Amino acid sequence: LQLHKKRILTYVLHKIKEVSEQNPEKCWTIMDDRKIGIIQYEDFRNALIKVGLYLTKKELGWVFNFIDNNQDGCINYFELLEFWAFSPSVFE
């Protein structure tokens, strides 16, 4: 990965872990604000803004697509957990 993208992923991961007190279930609750069992692009955008993360449209799209492993246009709980489990060295 490009250094810029690695830094963005690391920053997003660090921030959502910090805000959710290192609890993936709490993170899911914050992200799945509409309680529909998936996180769509706008949900993701709004959740990041709520926790103080402001990314460009391009950065936001890239992070969303990185987490959305199956590329179905939404993030499910297991995809979020996979992202949660990453360490920054994985982003290389």
Secondary structure, 3 states (H helix, E strand, C coil): CCHHHHHHHHHHHHHHHHHCCCCHHHHHHHHCCCCCCCEEHHHHHHHHHHCCCCCCHHHHHHHHHHHCCCCCCEECHHHHHHHHHCCHHHHC
